[in-house]
Every structure is written in structure tokens, then in C-alpha cells.
Amino acid sequence: MAYHPIENYGLVGDLHTVALVAENASIDFMCFPRFDSPTIFAGLLDEHKGGCFKIHPNLDQVRHKQLYLPDSNVLVSRFLSEQGVAEVSDFMPVKGVAEPHTLVRRARTVRGEVRFRMLCAPRFDYARAHHTVERVRDGIIFSSQGRGGTALRLRATVPVQAANSDCVAEFSLSAGESADFVLERPPAEEKAAIDAAIEKSIAVLPQLLAGDMQGAMNKLHTDEQPPAKKEPEKKAEPVKAQKEPGKKEGLLSGLFGRKK
């Protein structure tokens, strides 16, 4: 990564925080979830340690163009090449449109067939806090081990892989095709499960360091609570949900509208 002049950055936000997007579609600075929160990306300050969120096409001799869709906070970073034309759209929905504190990114091929590479490399609290990476049913969760315990979930419409402390993906798109990425807070129940897992890991660390594997296992089982007994429930008449014909629920649930 090379440092970009500050005038080469666009801005997307949700009235709570903003993300700085370079003309090559790399998010190099973002505090989360508020303006005064610690950073999750700070490559603008340190390209090696700060962290970033990149989506870029593999094209030669690229010309960059960045613009906002008319009367919107949707930022489009375009990549123009003789091999093809691609773009990455970024926006953050405000409260009332969708869940706040959500960053939405869409990679799209306009002309030709283009191969993209995605790298999501958060570095919490100006890279001072370590974090864990965990694959869950519908994405990847990054959990800070620093103060505040910030957690992020990355969901995507293409396969992604955890790579050390980052998440990566490579994919190809033909003209008119797109791939979506959503970075957001994980649901409360997933966050609670992650917190519990971290607490258990810390609790058994002394036994593991001492080589006492049996003691660590005993500690884990001792901390587990037996499930509460459930009262018998009265059977209710089943209600069949009526599905609206032709309606499909996608990853973005209408945030971007219909694909062209």
C-alpha cells in the first residue's frame, strides 16, 4: 500500500461515524462505532500496522475515478482499463433505513470479466489491541481483546477465508455481476457467546501454561451451568407463513435495491 494524498479520499458515514475511502477503494481510516471511538482501520496513519479494508480488481494500467451517486451518500470508486471496467460502491445506511453502524460494500464489473481480491484487515484501537478471528455460520467475526471488546462481523455473497488475523477472498465477476460485503456489529447472542469463549480461554490459561491439561478441562466443565428445566408448553395451532410470490431476501435486504 502507498500513502494517498488526503484529497484522494471520499467519505461515507451514518451520522455516527465515517469511513475514508481512497480512490483505489481501500478504506484506510475508520473509527467504530462513533466518531470518538478507537479505530478499526488506520492505514492512513501507518500502512504496515494500521489496518485497512481493500477491494480491488486485478487490472493493468488503471485509471481511477471517484464520485457520489446523485443526491446520495453512496460513493463509487471506478477502475478504468482496456482489460475491463469495474467499480466498488460504498455506503453506510442511516438509522431508519437499516441497522446503524453498518458498512456496505459492493464490487461490480461493468465491462469484461474481472478478477477481484478482497482483504479485510482490522486493527483495533490504533493497532494497540490484539484480536481473534472466528468463522461463524454466516461470516467471519473479529473480536478485539482490548478495552471495550469491540466485535465486528463480515458477511459476503462470495466465499471468504480467515487468514491469520485477517479475512481474504478472491473472485471473478462478469459484466453486470456483483458481490456484496457487509461489515457490522454481530448479533447480541453471538457477541455474548464470543465473550464467554474468551473468558473461558483466559480462565484456563494458567493450567495450560503449567501443562495441566486435565485441570484445564475440569475448569471448563466446572464453569458450565446445567440447562434449566423447561415447563411443558401448550401446543398451539400451527400457522403457515404466507410467502409473497417472487420475493427474495438477499444479503443486503434491499439496501441497494434491485441489481441492474
C-alpha positions as CSV (number, residue, x, y, z in Angstrom):
1,M,0.0,0.0,0.0
2,A,1.2,3.5,-0.8
3,Y,0.0,6.6,1.1
4,H,-2.6,8.6,-0.8
5,P,-3.0,12.4,-0.7
6,I,-5.9,13.3,1.6
7,E,-7.7,14.9,-1.3
8,N,-7.9,11.5,-3.0
9,Y,-10.2,10.2,-0.3
10,G,-14.0,10.1,-0.4
11,L,-16.2,9.9,2.7
12,V,-19.1,7.7,3.7
13,G,-20.9,7.9,7.0
14,D,-24.1,7.2,9.0
15,L,-24.2,10.4,11.3
16,H,-22.4,8.3,14.0
17,T,-19.0,7.8,12.3
18,V,-17.3,7.9,8.8
19,A,-15.0,5.8,6.7
20,L,-12.3,7.3,4.5
21,V,-12.2,5.5,1.1
22,A,-9.2,6.0,-1.2
23,E,-9.7,6.3,-4.9
24,N,-8.5,2.7,-5.2
25,A,-11.4,1.6,-2.9
26,S,-9.2,1.0,0.1
27,I,-10.8,2.0,3.4
28,D,-7.7,3.4,5.3
29,F,-9.3,5.1,8.2
30,M,-12.4,4.5,10.3
31,C,-13.4,4.8,14.0
32,F,-16.1,2.5,15.2
33,P,-18.9,2.8,16.2
34,R,-18.7,6.5,16.8
35,F,-16.5,9.4,15.7
36,D,-14.7,9.5,19.1
37,S,-14.3,5.7,19.3
38,P,-10.9,4.0,18.7
39,T,-10.0,3.0,15.1
40,I,-10.7,-0.3,13.4
41,F,-8.8,0.8,10.3
42,A,-5.9,3.3,10.4
43,G,-3.7,2.5,7.4
44,L,-3.8,6.3,6.7
45,L,-1.5,6.7,9.7
46,D,0.6,3.6,9.3
47,E,0.4,1.5,6.2
48,H,2.1,-1.5,7.8
49,K,0.3,-1.7,11.2
50,G,-2.8,0.4,10.9
51,G,-5.2,-2.0,9.1
52,C,-7.4,-1.5,6.0
53,F,-10.3,-2.9,4.1
54,K,-9.5,-3.3,0.4
55,I,-11.5,-4.5,-2.6
56,H,-9.6,-4.1,-5.8
57,P,-9.7,-5.6,-9.3
58,N,-6.7,-7.1,-11.0
59,L,-6.4,-4.8,-13.9
60,D,-3.3,-3.2,-15.6
61,Q,-2.8,0.5,-16.3
62,V,-5.8,1.5,-14.3
63,R,-7.3,5.0,-14.3
64,H,-9.3,5.9,-11.1
65,K,-12.4,7.9,-10.9
66,Q,-14.4,8.6,-7.7
67,L,-17.9,10.1,-7.5
68,Y,-21.1,10.1,-5.5
69,L,-24.4,8.9,-6.9
70,P,-26.7,12.0,-7.3
71,D,-28.2,13.2,-4.1
72,S,-26.9,10.3,-2.0
73,N,-24.2,9.2,0.4
74,V,-23.3,6.3,-2.0
75,L,-19.6,6.6,-3.0
76,V,-18.5,4.9,-6.3
77,S,-14.8,4.2,-7.0
78,R,-14.3,3.2,-10.6
79,F,-11.4,1.4,-12.2
80,L,-11.0,2.0,-16.0
81,S,-8.7,-0.2,-18.1
82,E,-8.5,-1.6,-21.6
83,Q,-9.0,-5.0,-20.0
84,G,-12.3,-4.0,-18.4
85,V,-14.2,-1.6,-16.2
86,A,-15.0,-2.3,-12.6
87,E,-16.4,-0.3,-9.6
88,V,-16.8,-0.5,-5.9
89,S,-19.7,1.2,-4.2
90,D,-19.6,2.1,-0.5
91,F,-22.3,3.5,1.8
92,M,-23.5,3.4,5.4
93,P,-27.2,3.3,6.0
94,V,-28.6,5.8,8.5
95,K,-31.0,4.9,11.3
96,G,-34.4,4.3,9.9
97,V,-33.2,2.8,6.7
98,A,-31.3,-0.1,8.2
99,E,-29.4,-1.1,11.3
100,P,-26.9,1.7,12.1
101,H,-23.1,1.1,12.3
102,T,-23.2,-1.0,9.2
103,L,-20.7,-0.6,6.3
104,V,-21.9,-1.9,2.9
105,R,-19.5,-2.5,0.0
106,R,-20.4,-3.8,-3.5
107,A,-17.9,-4.9,-6.1
108,R,-19.3,-4.9,-9.6
109,T,-18.0,-5.5,-13.2
110,V,-19.2,-3.0,-15.8
111,R,-17.3,-4.4,-18.8
112,G,-15.4,-7.5,-19.4
113,E,-14.6,-10.3,-16.9
114,V,-12.6,-9.0,-13.9
115,R,-11.0,-10.8,-11.0
116,F,-11.2,-9.1,-7.7
117,R,-9.3,-9.5,-4.4
118,M,-10.7,-8.6,-1.0
119,L,-8.7,-8.0,2.2
120,C,-10.4,-7.1,5.5
121,A,-7.6,-6.4,8.0
122,P,-9.0,-4.6,11.0
123,R,-6.5,-3.4,13.7
124,F,-8.3,-2.3,16.8
125,D,-7.6,0.8,18.9
126,Y,-4.8,2.2,16.6
127,A,-3.3,-1.3,16.4
128,R,-2.7,-1.5,20.1
129,A,-5.3,-4.2,20.8
130,H,-4.9,-7.8,19.7
131,H,-8.0,-9.6,18.3
132,T,-9.3,-13.0,17.4
133,V,-10.9,-14.2,14.2
134,E,-13.7,-16.8,14.2
135,R,-15.7,-18.3,11.4
136,V,-19.4,-18.5,12.2
137,R,-22.4,-19.7,10.2
138,D,-22.9,-16.6,8.2
139,G,-19.5,-15.0,8.1
140,I,-16.3,-14.0,10.0
141,I,-16.2,-12.3,13.4
142,F,-13.3,-10.2,14.5
143,S,-13.2,-9.7,18.3
144,S,-11.0,-7.1,20.0
145,Q,-9.2,-8.2,23.2
146,G,-8.7,-4.6,24.2
147,R,-10.7,-2.2,26.2
148,G,-14.3,-2.1,25.2
149,G,-14.2,-5.5,23.4
150,T,-15.4,-4.2,20.1
151,A,-16.6,-7.0,17.8
152,L,-17.3,-6.9,14.0
153,R,-19.0,-9.4,11.7
154,L,-18.1,-9.6,8.0
155,R,-20.7,-11.2,5.7
156,A,-20.3,-11.7,2.0
157,T,-22.1,-13.1,-1.0
158,V,-18.8,-14.8,-2.1
159,P,-16.7,-17.3,-0.2
160,V,-14.3,-15.8,2.3
161,Q,-11.4,-17.3,4.3
162,A,-9.8,-16.4,7.6
163,A,-6.0,-15.8,7.1
164,N,-4.2,-15.3,10.4
165,S,-5.8,-12.1,11.8
166,D,-7.4,-11.1,8.5
167,C,-10.1,-12.2,6.1
168,V,-9.5,-12.6,2.4
169,A,-11.4,-13.5,-0.8
170,E,-10.7,-13.8,-4.5
171,F,-13.5,-14.0,-7.0
172,S,-14.3,-13.2,-10.7
173,L,-17.3,-11.2,-11.9
174,S,-18.6,-10.9,-15.5
175,A,-20.2,-7.8,-16.8
176,G,-23.3,-6.9,-14.8
177,E,-22.4,-9.3,-11.9
178,S,-21.7,-8.0,-8.4
179,A,-20.5,-9.2,-4.9
180,D,-21.6,-7.7,-1.6
181,F,-19.7,-7.3,1.7
182,V,-21.3,-6.1,4.9
183,L,-19.3,-5.1,8.0
184,E,-21.4,-4.7,11.1
185,R,-21.8,-5.5,14.7
186,P,-22.6,-9.1,15.4
187,P,-26.0,-10.0,16.9
188,A,-26.1,-9.8,20.7
189,E,-26.3,-13.5,21.2
190,E,-23.3,-14.2,19.0
191,K,-21.3,-11.4,20.8
192,A,-22.3,-13.0,24.2
193,A,-21.1,-16.4,23.0
194,I,-17.8,-14.9,21.9
195,D,-17.3,-13.1,25.2
196,A,-17.9,-16.3,27.1
197,A,-15.4,-18.2,24.9
198,I,-12.8,-15.5,25.5
199,E,-13.4,-15.6,29.3
200,K,-13.1,-19.4,29.4
201,S,-9.9,-19.2,27.4
202,I,-8.4,-16.7,29.9
203,A,-9.6,-18.7,32.9
204,V,-7.9,-22.0,31.8
205,L,-4.6,-20.3,30.7
206,P,-2.7,-20.9,34.0
207,Q,-3.4,-24.6,33.8
208,L,-2.4,-24.8,30.2
209,L,0.8,-23.0,30.8
210,A,1.6,-25.3,33.6
211,G,0.9,-28.3,31.4
212,D,-2.1,-29.3,33.4
213,M,-4.5,-30.3,30.6
214,Q,-6.7,-32.3,32.9
215,G,-7.1,-29.3,35.3
216,A,-8.0,-27.1,32.3
217,M,-10.7,-29.5,31.2
218,N,-12.0,-29.7,34.7
219,K,-12.2,-26.0,34.9
220,L,-14.1,-25.8,31.7
221,H,-16.6,-28.4,32.8
222,T,-17.0,-26.9,36.3
223,D,-17.9,-23.5,34.8
224,E,-20.6,-25.0,32.6
225,Q,-24.1,-24.5,34.0
226,P,-26.7,-27.3,33.7
227,P,-29.6,-26.3,31.4
228,A,-32.7,-25.0,33.1
229,K,-35.7,-27.2,33.1
230,K,-38.4,-26.1,30.8
231,E,-42.1,-26.1,31.7
232,P,-44.3,-28.0,29.4
233,E,-45.8,-25.7,26.8
234,K,-49.3,-25.9,25.5
235,K,-49.5,-26.9,21.9
236,A,-50.7,-24.1,19.6
237,E,-52.3,-24.5,16.2
238,P,-49.7,-24.2,13.5
239,V,-49.8,-21.1,11.4
240,K,-48.5,-21.2,7.9
241,A,-46.5,-18.2,6.8
242,Q,-47.7,-16.7,3.6
243,K,-44.7,-16.0,1.3
244,E,-45.1,-13.2,-1.2
245,P,-44.7,-14.7,-4.7
246,G,-41.5,-13.7,-6.4
247,K,-39.9,-12.0,-3.3
248,K,-36.4,-13.0,-2.4
249,E,-34.4,-11.9,0.7
250,G,-30.7,-11.2,-0.1
251,L,-27.7,-10.3,2.0
252,L,-28.4,-6.6,1.8
253,S,-32.2,-6.9,2.2
254,G,-32.9,-4.2,-0.2
255,L,-30.3,-1.7,0.9
256,F,-29.0,-1.3,-2.6
257,G,-32.3,-2.0,-4.4
258,R,-32.6,-4.2,-7.4
259,K,-29.5,-5.1,-9.5
260,K,-29.4,-3.7,-13.0
